[in-house]
Structure formats: structure tokens, C-alpha cells
Amino acid sequence: MPVPKRKTTRASRDSRRATHDISAPARSLCPQCHQPKLPHRVCPECGYYDGKEIVETE
């Protein structure tokens, strides 16, 4: 198994890990009820997607 010839510096290690952060999922507003929802998914509040009622809600 290969072994590194030199110790990896903190700068190289941290530069590589700089893109490992996580971010909150994107949100968009539902055009029907104006509640936040995930893009390209049925609105959990009103049940509409693309201007059509997909899921009946109470």
C-alpha cells in the first residue's frame, strides 16, 4: 500500500477540506399559498404543483 513520502501540511489539508461544508436546502415560495417549499416538489401546505392540485389537503 502506498505511503506518503512527506507529511501533508495543514494548509494543503485545509485547502482540500474547504469545500466540505454543507448548506441548507434551497427553498422557493409556492405560487398558490406563498409558503416555502422545496423546488420541483408538491407543496405540502396546499398540495399544488405547476398550477394543478396534485394532492388533496384539508
C-alpha distance matrix in Angstrom:
0.0 3.8 6.5 10.1 12.5 15.4 16.4 17.4 21.1 23.2 24.9 21.9 20.6 24.2 24.9 22.1 23.5 27.1 27.3 26.1 29.7 31.8 35.4 38.3 39.1 41.6 45.2 48.3 51.9 53.6 56.5 58.7 58.4 56.5 54.0 50.3 48.1 44.7 45.1 45.6 46.4 49.7 51.3 51.2 54.5 56.8 54.9 55.4 53.0 54.1 57.7 58.0 58.1 55.2 55.2 58.4 58.5 61.3
3.8 0.0 3.8 6.7 9.1 12.1 13.5 14.3 18.1 20.6 22.0 18.9 18.1 21.8 22.3 19.7 21.6 25.0 25.5 24.7 28.4 30.8 34.3 37.5 38.4 40.8 44.5 47.5 51.2 53.1 55.9 58.2 58.0 55.9 53.5 49.7 47.7 44.4 44.6 45.3 46.4 49.8 51.3 51.3 54.6 56.8 55.0 55.3 52.9 53.8 57.4 57.9 58.2 55.5 55.6 58.9 58.9 61.7
6.5 3.8 0.0 3.8 6.4 8.9 10.1 11.6 15.3 17.8 19.6 16.9 16.1 19.9 20.7 18.7 20.4 23.8 24.8 24.1 27.6 30.2 33.8 37.1 38.4 40.9 44.5 47.7 51.3 53.4 56.3 58.7 58.2 56.0 53.5 49.7 48.0 44.8 45.2 46.1 47.2 50.6 51.8 51.8 54.9 57.3 55.7 56.1 53.8 54.8 58.3 59.0 59.2 56.6 56.6 59.8 59.5 62.2
10.1 6.7 3.8 0.0 3.8 5.5 6.9 8.2 11.9 14.7 16.3 13.6 13.3 17.1 17.8 16.2 18.2 21.4 22.8 22.5 25.9 28.9 32.4 35.8 37.3 39.6 43.3 46.4 50.1 52.3 55.2 57.7 57.2 54.8 52.4 48.6 47.1 43.9 44.2 45.5 46.7 50.2 51.2 51.3 54.3 56.7 55.4 55.6 53.2 54.1 57.6 58.5 58.8 56.4 56.5 59.7 59.3 61.9
12.5 9.1 6.4 3.8 0.0 3.8 7.0 9.2 12.3 15.7 17.1 14.8 15.3 19.0 19.5 18.5 20.8 23.6 25.3 25.4 28.7 31.9 35.3 38.8 40.4 42.6 46.3 49.3 53.0 55.4 58.1 60.8 60.3 57.7 55.5 51.7 50.2 47.1 47.4 48.7 50.0 53.5 54.5 54.7 57.6 60.1 58.7 58.9 56.5 57.2 60.7 61.7 62.1 59.8 60.0 63.2 62.8 65.4
15.4 12.1 8.9 5.5 3.8 0.0 3.8 6.3 8.8 12.3 13.8 12.1 12.7 16.3 17.0 16.6 18.8 21.4 23.5 23.7 26.8 30.2 33.5 37.1 38.9 41.1 44.7 47.8 51.5 54.0 56.8 59.5 58.8 56.1 53.9 50.1 48.9 46.0 46.3 47.9 49.2 52.7 53.5 53.7 56.4 58.9 57.8 57.9 55.7 56.4 59.8 61.0 61.4 59.2 59.4 62.4 61.8 64.4
16.4 13.5 10.1 6.9 7.0 3.8 0.0 3.8 6.2 9.2 11.5 10.2 10.1 13.5 15.0 14.7 16.3 19.0 21.4 21.3 24.2 27.5 30.9 34.4 36.5 38.8 42.4 45.6 49.1 51.8 54.6 57.2 56.4 53.7 51.3 47.6 46.5 43.7 44.3 46.1 47.3 50.6 51.2 51.2 53.9 56.5 55.6 55.9 53.8 54.7 57.9 59.1 59.4 57.3 57.2 60.2 59.4 61.8
17.4 14.3 11.6 8.2 9.2 6.3 3.8 0.0 3.8 6.6 8.3 6.5 6.5 10.0 11.2 10.9 12.7 15.3 17.7 17.8 20.7 24.2 27.4 31.0 33.1 35.2 38.8 42.0 45.6 48.2 51.0 53.7 52.9 50.2 47.9 44.1 43.1 40.3 40.8 42.6 43.9 47.3 47.9 48.0 50.6 53.2 52.3 52.5 50.3 51.1 54.4 55.7 56.1 54.0 54.1 57.0 56.3 58.7
21.1 18.1 15.3 11.9 12.3 8.8 6.2 3.8 0.0 3.8 5.4 5.3 6.2 8.5 9.9 10.9 12.5 14.3 17.3 17.8 20.2 23.8 26.8 30.5 32.8 34.8 38.3 41.5 44.9 47.8 50.5 53.3 52.4 49.4 47.3 43.5 42.8 40.3 40.8 42.9 44.2 47.6 47.9 48.1 50.4 53.1 52.5 52.5 50.5 51.3 54.4 55.9 56.3 54.5 54.5 57.4 56.5 58.8
23.2 20.6 17.8 14.7 15.7 12.3 9.2 6.6 3.8 0.0 3.8 5.5 5.0 5.9 8.3 9.9 10.4 11.9 15.3 15.5 17.5 21.1 24.0 27.6 30.2 32.3 35.7 38.8 42.2 45.2 48.0 50.6 49.6 46.6 44.4 40.7 40.2 37.8 38.5 40.8 42.0 45.3 45.3 45.4 47.6 50.4 50.0 50.1 48.3 49.2 52.2 53.7 54.0 52.3 52.2 54.9 53.8 56.0
24.9 22.0 19.6 16.3 17.1 13.8 11.5 8.3 5.4 3.8 0.0 3.8 5.5 5.2 5.9 8.5 9.9 10.3 13.7 14.9 16.8 20.6 23.1 26.8 29.3 30.9 34.4 37.3 40.7 43.8 46.4 49.2 48.3 45.2 43.3 39.6 39.1 36.7 37.2 39.5 41.0 44.3 44.4 44.8 46.9 49.6 49.1 49.0 47.0 47.6 50.6 52.4 52.9 51.4 51.5 54.3 53.3 55.6
21.9 18.9 16.9 13.6 14.8 12.1 10.2 6.5 5.3 5.5 3.8 0.0 3.8 5.6 5.1 6.3 8.7 10.0 12.7 13.9 16.5 20.2 23.0 26.7 28.8 30.5 34.1 37.0 40.6 43.4 46.0 48.9 48.2 45.2 43.3 39.5 38.7 36.0 36.2 38.3 39.9 43.4 43.7 44.2 46.6 49.1 48.4 48.2 46.0 46.6 49.7 51.4 51.9 50.2 50.5 53.4 52.7 55.2
20.6 18.1 16.1 13.3 15.3 12.7 10.1 6.5 6.2 5.0 5.5 3.8 0.0 3.8 5.5 5.3 6.4 8.8 11.5 11.7 14.4 17.9 21.1 24.7 26.9 29.0 32.5 35.7 39.2 42.0 44.7 47.4 46.6 43.8 41.5 37.8 36.9 34.2 34.8 36.8 38.1 41.5 41.8 42.1 44.5 47.1 46.4 46.5 44.4 45.3 48.4 49.8 50.2 48.3 48.4 51.3 50.4 52.8
24.2 21.8 19.9 17.1 19.0 16.3 13.5 10.0 8.5 5.9 5.2 5.6 3.8 0.0 3.8 5.3 4.9 6.0 9.4 9.9 11.8 15.6 18.4 22.0 24.5 26.5 29.9 33.1 36.5 39.4 42.2 44.8 43.9 40.9 38.8 35.0 34.5 32.0 32.7 35.0 36.3 39.6 39.6 39.9 42.1 44.8 44.3 44.4 42.5 43.3 46.3 47.9 48.2 46.6 46.6 49.4 48.3 50.6
24.9 22.3 20.7 17.8 19.5 17.0 15.0 11.2 9.9 8.3 5.9 5.1 5.5 3.8 0.0 3.8 5.4 5.2 8.1 10.0 12.1 15.8 18.2 22.0 24.1 25.6 29.2 32.1 35.6 38.5 41.0 43.9 43.3 40.2 38.3 34.6 33.9 31.4 31.6 33.8 35.5 38.9 39.1 39.7 42.0 44.4 43.8 43.6 41.4 41.9 45.0 46.8 47.4 45.8 46.2 49.1 48.2 50.7
22.1 19.7 18.7 16.2 18.5 16.6 14.7 10.9 10.9 9.9 8.5 6.3 5.3 5.3 3.8 0.0 3.8 5.6 7.0 8.2 11.3 14.7 17.6 21.3 23.0 24.8 28.4 31.4 35.0 37.7 40.3 43.2 42.6 39.8 37.8 34.0 32.9 30.1 30.3 32.2 33.8 37.2 37.8 38.3 40.8 43.2 42.3 42.2 39.9 40.5 43.8 45.3 45.8 44.0 44.4 47.4 46.7 49.3
23.5 21.6 20.4 18.2 20.8 18.8 16.3 12.7 12.5 10.4 9.9 8.7 6.4 4.9 5.4 3.8 0.0 3.8 5.5 5.3 8.1 11.6 14.7 18.4 20.4 22.5 26.1 29.3 32.8 35.5 38.4 41.0 40.2 37.4 35.2 31.4 30.5 27.8 28.4 30.5 31.8 35.1 35.4 35.7 38.1 40.7 40.0 40.1 38.1 39.0 42.1 43.5 43.8 42.0 42.1 45.0 44.1 46.5
27.1 25.0 23.8 21.4 23.6 21.4 19.0 15.3 14.3 11.9 10.3 10.0 8.8 6.0 5.2 5.6 3.8 0.0 3.8 5.6 7.0 10.7 13.1 16.9 19.1 20.7 24.2 27.2 30.7 33.6 36.3 39.1 38.3 35.3 33.3 29.5 28.9 26.4 26.9 29.3 30.8 34.1 34.1 34.7 36.9 39.4 38.9 38.7 36.7 37.4 40.4 42.1 42.6 41.1 41.3 44.1 43.2 45.6
27.3 25.5 24.8 22.8 25.3 23.5 21.4 17.7 17.3 15.3 13.7 12.7 11.5 9.4 8.1 7.0 5.5 3.8 0.0 3.8 5.6 8.6 10.9 14.6 16.3 17.8 21.5 24.4 28.0 30.8 33.4 36.2 35.6 32.8 30.8 27.0 26.1 23.4 23.6 25.8 27.4 30.8 31.1 31.8 34.1 36.5 35.8 35.5 33.4 34.0 37.1 38.8 39.3 37.8 38.1 41.0 40.3 42.9
26.1 24.7 24.1 22.5 25.4 23.7 21.3 17.8 17.8 15.5 14.9 13.9 11.7 9.9 10.0 8.2 5.3 5.6 3.8 0.0 3.8 6.6 9.9 13.5 15.3 17.6 21.1 24.4 28.0 30.5 33.5 36.0 35.2 32.5 30.2 26.4 25.3 22.6 23.3 25.5 26.5 29.8 30.1 30.4 32.9 35.4 34.7 34.8 32.9 34.0 37.0 38.3 38.6 36.8 36.8 39.6 38.8 41.3
29.7 28.4 27.6 25.9 28.7 26.8 24.2 20.7 20.2 17.5 16.8 16.5 14.4 11.8 12.1 11.3 8.1 7.0 5.6 3.8 0.0 3.8 6.8 10.4 12.8 15.1 18.4 21.8 25.2 28.0 31.0 33.4 32.3 29.6 27.2 23.5 22.7 20.4 21.4 24.0 24.9 28.0 27.9 28.1 30.3 33.0 32.6 32.8 31.1 32.3 35.1 36.6 36.7 35.1 35.0 37.6 36.5 38.8
31.8 30.8 30.2 28.9 31.9 30.2 27.5 24.2 23.8 21.1 20.6 20.2 17.9 15.6 15.8 14.7 11.6 10.7 8.6 6.6 3.8 0.0 3.8 7.0 9.2 11.9 15.2 18.7 22.1 24.6 27.8 30.1 28.9 26.4 23.8 20.1 19.2 16.8 18.2 20.8 21.4 24.4 24.2 24.3 26.6 29.3 28.9 29.2 27.7 29.0 31.8 33.1 33.1 31.5 31.3 33.9 32.8 35.1
35.4 34.3 33.8 32.4 35.3 33.5 30.9 27.4 26.8 24.0 23.1 23.0 21.1 18.4 18.2 17.6 14.7 13.1 10.9 9.9 6.8 3.8 0.0 3.8 6.4 8.7 11.8 15.3 18.6 21.3 24.4 26.8 25.6 22.9 20.5 16.7 16.2 14.1 15.5 18.5 19.2 22.1 21.5 21.9 23.8 26.5 26.3 26.5 25.1 26.3 28.9 30.5 30.5 29.3 29.1 31.6 30.4 32.6
38.3 37.5 37.1 35.8 38.8 37.1 34.4 31.0 30.5 27.6 26.8 26.7 24.7 22.0 22.0 21.3 18.4 16.9 14.6 13.5 10.4 7.0 3.8 0.0 3.8 6.5 8.8 12.5 15.5 18.2 21.4 23.5 22.1 19.5 16.9 13.2 12.8 11.1 13.1 16.4 16.6 19.1 18.2 18.4 20.2 22.9 23.0 23.3 22.3 23.8 26.1 27.6 27.4 26.3 25.9 28.2 26.8 29.0
39.1 38.4 38.4 37.3 40.4 38.9 36.5 33.1 32.8 30.2 29.3 28.8 26.9 24.5 24.1 23.0 20.4 19.1 16.3 15.3 12.8 9.2 6.4 3.8 0.0 3.8 6.5 10.1 13.3 15.5 18.8 20.9 20.0 17.7 15.2 11.4 10.0 7.7 9.5 12.6 12.9 15.6 15.2 15.7 17.9 20.3 20.0 20.1 18.8 20.3 22.8 24.2 24.1 22.9 22.8 25.3 24.3 26.7
41.6 40.8 40.9 39.6 42.6 41.1 38.8 35.2 34.8 32.3 30.9 30.5 29.0 26.5 25.6 24.8 22.5 20.7 17.8 17.6 15.1 11.9 8.7 6.5 3.8 0.0 3.8 6.9 10.5 13.0 15.9 18.5 17.9 15.3 13.4 9.7 8.6 6.5 7.3 10.8 11.8 14.6 14.0 15.4 17.2 19.1 18.9 18.4 16.8 17.8 20.3 22.1 22.5 21.7 22.1 24.6 23.8 26.3
45.2 44.5 44.5 43.3 46.3 44.7 42.4 38.8 38.3 35.7 34.4 34.1 32.5 29.9 29.2 28.4 26.1 24.2 21.5 21.1 18.4 15.2 11.8 8.8 6.5 3.8 0.0 3.8 6.9 9.5 12.6 15.0 14.2 11.5 9.7 6.0 5.5 5.0 6.3 10.1 10.6 12.5 11.2 12.8 14.0 15.9 16.1 15.6 14.6 15.8 17.7 19.6 19.9 19.5 19.8 22.0 20.9 23.3
48.3 47.5 47.7 46.4 49.3 47.8 45.6 42.0 41.5 38.8 37.3 37.0 35.7 33.1 32.1 31.4 29.3 27.2 24.4 24.4 21.8 18.7 15.3 12.5 10.1 6.9 3.8 0.0 3.8 6.6 9.1 11.9 11.7 8.9 8.2 5.5 5.5 6.2 5.9 9.3 10.2 11.6 10.1 12.5 13.2 14.3 14.7 13.5 12.4 13.0 14.7 17.0 17.7 18.0 18.7 20.7 19.9 22.3
51.9 51.2 51.3 50.1 53.0 51.5 49.1 45.6 44.9 42.2 40.7 40.6 39.2 36.5 35.6 35.0 32.8 30.7 28.0 28.0 25.2 22.1 18.6 15.5 13.3 10.5 6.9 3.8 0.0 3.8 6.2 8.7 8.2 5.2 5.4 4.5 6.0 8.4 8.5 11.2 11.3 11.5 9.1 11.6 11.2 11.9 13.2 11.8 11.6 12.3 13.0 15.5 16.0 17.0 17.5 19.0 17.9 20.0
53.6 53.1 53.4 52.3 55.4 54.0 51.8 48.2 47.8 45.2 43.8 43.4 42.0 39.4 38.5 37.7 35.5 33.6 30.8 30.5 28.0 24.6 21.3 18.2 15.5 13.0 9.5 6.6 3.8 0.0 3.8 5.5 5.7 4.6 5.4 6.2 6.4 9.1 9.0 10.4 9.9 9.1 6.6 9.6 9.0 8.7 9.9 8.2 8.5 9.5 9.6 11.9 12.3 13.5 14.3 15.6 14.8 17.1
56.5 55.9 56.3 55.2 58.1 56.8 54.6 51.0 50.5 48.0 46.4 46.0 44.7 42.2 41.0 40.3 38.4 36.3 33.4 33.5 31.0 27.8 24.4 21.4 18.8 15.9 12.6 9.1 6.2 3.8 0.0 3.8 6.0 5.5 8.2 9.7 10.2 12.5 11.6 12.4 12.5 11.4 9.5 12.7 11.6 10.2 11.5 8.9 9.1 8.8 8.0 11.0 12.2 14.3 15.6 16.7 16.3 18.4
58.7 58.2 58.7 57.7 60.8 59.5 57.2 53.7 53.3 50.6 49.2 48.9 47.4 44.8 43.9 43.2 41.0 39.1 36.2 36.0 33.4 30.1 26.8 23.5 20.9 18.5 15.0 11.9 8.7 5.5 3.8 0.0 3.8 5.9 8.3 10.9 11.3 14.1 13.8 14.2 13.4 11.2 9.0 11.5 9.7 7.5 9.4 7.2 9.0 9.6 7.5 9.7 10.0 12.6 13.5 13.8 13.3 15.0
58.4 58.0 58.2 57.2 60.3 58.8 56.4 52.9 52.4 49.6 48.3 48.2 46.6 43.9 43.3 42.6 40.2 38.3 35.6 35.2 32.3 28.9 25.6 22.1 20.0 17.9 14.2 11.7 8.2 5.7 6.0 3.8 0.0 3.8 5.6 9.0 10.3 13.7 14.4 15.6 14.2 12.0 8.7 10.3 7.6 6.6 9.7 9.0 11.3 12.7 11.1 12.7 12.0 14.3 14.1 14.1 12.5 13.7
56.5 55.9 56.0 54.8 57.7 56.1 53.7 50.2 49.4 46.6 45.2 45.2 43.8 40.9 40.2 39.8 37.4 35.3 32.8 32.5 29.6 26.4 22.9 19.5 17.7 15.3 11.5 8.9 5.2 4.6 5.5 5.9 3.8 0.0 3.8 6.6 8.9 12.3 12.9 14.9 14.1 12.9 9.7 11.5 9.5 9.6 12.2 11.2 12.5 13.5 12.7 14.9 14.9 16.7 16.8 17.3 15.6 17.0
54.0 53.5 53.5 52.4 55.5 53.9 51.3 47.9 47.3 44.4 43.3 43.3 41.5 38.8 38.3 37.8 35.2 33.3 30.8 30.2 27.2 23.8 20.5 16.9 15.2 13.4 9.7 8.2 5.4 5.4 8.2 8.3 5.6 3.8 0.0 3.8 6.4 10.1 11.9 14.1 12.8 11.6 8.1 9.0 7.3 8.9 11.3 11.4 12.7 14.6 14.4 16.0 15.3 16.4 15.8 16.5 14.4 15.8
50.3 49.7 49.7 48.6 51.7 50.1 47.6 44.1 43.5 40.7 39.6 39.5 37.8 35.0 34.6 34.0 31.4 29.5 27.0 26.4 23.5 20.1 16.7 13.2 11.4 9.7 6.0 5.5 4.5 6.2 9.7 10.9 9.0 6.6 3.8 0.0 3.8 7.1 9.2 12.1 11.2 11.2 8.2 9.3 9.1 11.2 12.6 12.6 13.0 14.8 15.6 17.3 16.9 17.2 16.9 18.2 16.5 18.3
48.1 47.7 48.0 47.1 50.2 48.9 46.5 43.1 42.8 40.2 39.1 38.7 36.9 34.5 33.9 32.9 30.5 28.9 26.1 25.3 22.7 19.2 16.2 12.8 10.0 8.6 5.5 5.5 6.0 6.4 10.2 11.3 10.3 8.9 6.4 3.8 0.0 3.8 6.3 8.9 7.5 8.0 5.9 7.3 8.6 10.5 10.8 10.8 10.6 12.8 14.3 15.5 15.1 14.8 14.6 16.5 15.4 17.8
44.7 44.4 44.8 43.9 47.1 46.0 43.7 40.3 40.3 37.8 36.7 36.0 34.2 32.0 31.4 30.1 27.8 26.4 23.4 22.6 20.4 16.8 14.1 11.1 7.7 6.5 5.0 6.2 8.4 9.1 12.5 14.1 13.7 12.3 10.1 7.1 3.8 0.0 3.8 6.6 5.9 8.1 7.8 9.3 11.7 13.3 12.6 12.4 11.1 13.1 15.4 16.5 16.4 15.4 15.6 18.2 17.6 20.4
45.1 44.6 45.2 44.2 47.4 46.3 44.3 40.8 40.8 38.5 37.2 36.2 34.8 32.7 31.6 30.3 28.4 26.9 23.6 23.3 21.4 18.2 15.5 13.1 9.5 7.3 6.3 5.9 8.5 9.0 11.6 13.8 14.4 12.9 11.9 9.2 6.3 3.8 0.0 3.8 5.5 8.4 9.0 11.7 13.8 14.5 13.4 12.2 9.9 10.9 13.7 15.3 16.0 15.2 16.3 19.2 19.2 22.3
45.6 45.3 46.1 45.5 48.7 47.9 46.1 42.6 42.9 40.8 39.5 38.3 36.8 35.0 33.8 32.2 30.5 29.3 25.8 25.5 24.0 20.8 18.5 16.4 12.6 10.8 10.1 9.3 11.2 10.4 12.4 14.2 15.6 14.9 14.1 12.1 8.9 6.6 3.8 0.0 3.8 7.0 9.1 12.0 14.5 14.5 12.5 11.0 8.0 8.8 12.2 13.1 14.1 12.8 14.5 17.8 18.5 21.9
46.4 46.4 47.2 46.7 50.0 49.2 47.3 43.9 44.2 42.0 41.0 39.9 38.1 36.3 35.5 33.8 31.8 30.8 27.4 26.5 24.9 21.4 19.2 16.6 12.9 11.8 10.6 10.2 11.3 9.9 12.5 13.4 14.2 14.1 12.8 11.2 7.5 5.9 5.5 3.8 0.0 3.8 6.3 8.6 11.6 11.8 9.5 9.0 6.9 9.3 12.0 12.2 12.2 10.4 11.3 14.6 15.2 18.6
49.7 49.8 50.6 50.2 53.5 52.7 50.6 47.3 47.6 45.3 44.3 43.4 41.5 39.6 38.9 37.2 35.1 34.1 30.8 29.8 28.0 24.4 22.1 19.1 15.6 14.6 12.5 11.6 11.5 9.1 11.4 11.2 12.0 12.9 11.6 11.2 8.0 8.1 8.4 7.0 3.8 0.0 3.8 6.2 8.8 8.4 5.8 5.7 4.9 8.5 10.2 9.7 8.8 7.3 7.8 10.9 11.5 15.0
51.3 51.3 51.8 51.2 54.5 53.5 51.2 47.9 47.9 45.3 44.4 43.7 41.8 39.6 39.1 37.8 35.4 34.1 31.1 30.1 27.9 24.2 21.5 18.2 15.2 14.0 11.2 10.1 9.1 6.6 9.5 9.0 8.7 9.7 8.1 8.2 5.9 7.8 9.0 9.1 6.3 3.8 0.0 3.8 5.5 5.8 4.9 5.6 6.6 9.9 10.6 10.7 9.5 9.1 8.8 10.8 10.2 13.2
51.2 51.3 51.8 51.3 54.7 53.7 51.2 48.0 48.1 45.4 44.8 44.2 42.1 39.9 39.7 38.3 35.7 34.7 31.8 30.4 28.1 24.3 21.9 18.4 15.7 15.4 12.8 12.5 11.6 9.6 12.7 11.5 10.3 11.5 9.0 9.3 7.3 9.3 11.7 12.0 8.6 6.2 3.8 0.0 3.8 6.0 5.6 8.2 9.9 13.5 13.9 13.4 11.3 10.4 8.6 10.0 8.5 11.2
54.5 54.6 54.9 54.3 57.6 56.4 53.9 50.6 50.4 47.6 46.9 46.6 44.5 42.1 42.0 40.8 38.1 36.9 34.1 32.9 30.3 26.6 23.8 20.2 17.9 17.2 14.0 13.2 11.2 9.0 11.6 9.7 7.6 9.5 7.3 9.1 8.6 11.7 13.8 14.5 11.6 8.8 5.5 3.8 0.0 3.8 6.0 8.4 11.1 14.3 13.8 13.6 11.3 11.7 9.8 10.0 7.5 9.3
56.8 56.8 57.3 56.7 60.1 58.9 56.5 53.2 53.1 50.4 49.6 49.1 47.1 44.8 44.4 43.2 40.7 39.4 36.5 35.4 33.0 29.3 26.5 22.9 20.3 19.1 15.9 14.3 11.9 8.7 10.2 7.5 6.6 9.6 8.9 11.2 10.5 13.3 14.5 14.5 11.8 8.4 5.8 6.0 3.8 0.0 3.8 5.6 9.1 12.1 10.9 10.4 8.0 9.2 8.0 7.8 6.2 8.5
54.9 55.0 55.7 55.4 58.7 57.8 55.6 52.3 52.5 50.0 49.1 48.4 46.4 44.3 43.8 42.3 40.0 38.9 35.8 34.7 32.6 28.9 26.3 23.0 20.0 18.9 16.1 14.7 13.2 9.9 11.5 9.4 9.7 12.2 11.3 12.6 10.8 12.6 13.4 12.5 9.5 5.8 4.9 5.6 6.0 3.8 0.0 3.8 6.8 10.3 9.9 8.5 5.8 5.7 4.6 6.0 6.2 9.6
55.4 55.3 56.1 55.6 58.9 57.9 55.9 52.5 52.5 50.1 49.0 48.2 46.5 44.4 43.6 42.2 40.1 38.7 35.5 34.8 32.8 29.2 26.5 23.3 20.1 18.4 15.6 13.5 11.8 8.2 8.9 7.2 9.0 11.2 11.4 12.6 10.8 12.4 12.2 11.0 9.0 5.7 5.6 8.2 8.4 5.6 3.8 0.0 3.8 6.8 6.1 5.4 4.3 5.6 6.9 8.6 9.5 12.7
53.0 52.9 53.8 53.2 56.5 55.7 53.8 50.3 50.5 48.3 47.0 46.0 44.4 42.5 41.4 39.9 38.1 36.7 33.4 32.9 31.1 27.7 25.1 22.3 18.8 16.8 14.6 12.4 11.6 8.5 9.1 9.0 11.3 12.5 12.7 13.0 10.6 11.1 9.9 8.0 6.9 4.9 6.6 9.9 11.1 9.1 6.8 3.8 0.0 3.8 5.4 5.5 6.4 6.4 8.9 11.6 12.9 16.3
54.1 53.8 54.8 54.1 57.2 56.4 54.7 51.1 51.3 49.2 47.6 46.6 45.3 43.3 41.9 40.5 39.0 37.4 34.0 34.0 32.3 29.0 26.3 23.8 20.3 17.8 15.8 13.0 12.3 9.5 8.8 9.6 12.7 13.5 14.6 14.8 12.8 13.1 10.9 8.8 9.3 8.5 9.9 13.5 14.3 12.1 10.3 6.8 3.8 0.0 3.8 5.6 8.4 9.2 12.2 14.7 16.2 19.4
57.7 57.4 58.3 57.6 60.7 59.8 57.9 54.4 54.4 52.2 50.6 49.7 48.4 46.3 45.0 43.8 42.1 40.4 37.1 37.0 35.1 31.8 28.9 26.1 22.8 20.3 17.7 14.7 13.0 9.6 8.0 7.5 11.1 12.7 14.4 15.6 14.3 15.4 13.7 12.2 12.0 10.2 10.6 13.9 13.8 10.9 9.9 6.1 5.4 3.8 0.0 3.8 6.9 9.2 12.0 13.5 15.0 17.8
58.0 57.9 59.0 58.5 61.7 61.0 59.1 55.7 55.9 53.7 52.4 51.4 49.8 47.9 46.8 45.3 43.5 42.1 38.8 38.3 36.6 33.1 30.5 27.6 24.2 22.1 19.6 17.0 15.5 11.9 11.0 9.7 12.7 14.9 16.0 17.3 15.5 16.5 15.3 13.1 12.2 9.7 10.7 13.4 13.6 10.4 8.5 5.4 5.5 5.6 3.8 0.0 3.8 6.1 9.2 10.7 12.9 15.9
58.1 58.2 59.2 58.8 62.1 61.4 59.4 56.1 56.3 54.0 52.9 51.9 50.2 48.2 47.4 45.8 43.8 42.6 39.3 38.6 36.7 33.1 30.5 27.4 24.1 22.5 19.9 17.7 16.0 12.3 12.2 10.0 12.0 14.9 15.3 16.9 15.1 16.4 16.0 14.1 12.2 8.8 9.5 11.3 11.3 8.0 5.8 4.3 6.4 8.4 6.9 3.8 0.0 3.8 5.9 7.0 9.3 12.4
55.2 55.5 56.6 56.4 59.8 59.2 57.3 54.0 54.5 52.3 51.4 50.2 48.3 46.6 45.8 44.0 42.0 41.1 37.8 36.8 35.1 31.5 29.3 26.3 22.9 21.7 19.5 18.0 17.0 13.5 14.3 12.6 14.3 16.7 16.4 17.2 14.8 15.4 15.2 12.8 10.4 7.3 9.1 10.4 11.7 9.2 5.7 5.6 6.4 9.2 9.2 6.1 3.8 0.0 3.8 6.7 9.5 13.0
55.2 55.6 56.6 56.5 60.0 59.4 57.2 54.1 54.5 52.2 51.5 50.5 48.4 46.6 46.2 44.4 42.1 41.3 38.1 36.8 35.0 31.3 29.1 25.9 22.8 22.1 19.8 18.7 17.5 14.3 15.6 13.5 14.1 16.8 15.8 16.9 14.6 15.6 16.3 14.5 11.3 7.8 8.8 8.6 9.8 8.0 4.6 6.9 8.9 12.2 12.0 9.2 5.9 3.8 0.0 3.8 6.3 10.0
58.4 58.9 59.8 59.7 63.2 62.4 60.2 57.0 57.4 54.9 54.3 53.4 51.3 49.4 49.1 47.4 45.0 44.1 41.0 39.6 37.6 33.9 31.6 28.2 25.3 24.6 22.0 20.7 19.0 15.6 16.7 13.8 14.1 17.3 16.5 18.2 16.5 18.2 19.2 17.8 14.6 10.9 10.8 10.0 10.0 7.8 6.0 8.6 11.6 14.7 13.5 10.7 7.0 6.7 3.8 0.0 3.8 6.8
58.5 58.9 59.5 59.3 62.8 61.8 59.4 56.3 56.5 53.8 53.3 52.7 50.4 48.3 48.2 46.7 44.1 43.2 40.3 38.8 36.5 32.8 30.4 26.8 24.3 23.8 20.9 19.9 17.9 14.8 16.3 13.3 12.5 15.6 14.4 16.5 15.4 17.6 19.2 18.5 15.2 11.5 10.2 8.5 7.5 6.2 6.2 9.5 12.9 16.2 15.0 12.9 9.3 9.5 6.3 3.8 0.0 3.8
61.3 61.7 62.2 61.9 65.4 64.4 61.8 58.7 58.8 56.0 55.6 55.2 52.8 50.6 50.7 49.3 46.5 45.6 42.9 41.3 38.8 35.1 32.6 29.0 26.7 26.3 23.3 22.3 20.0 17.1 18.4 15.0 13.7 17.0 15.8 18.3 17.8 20.4 22.3 21.9 18.6 15.0 13.2 11.2 9.3 8.5 9.6 12.7 16.3 19.4 17.8 15.9 12.4 13.0 10.0 6.8 3.8 0.0
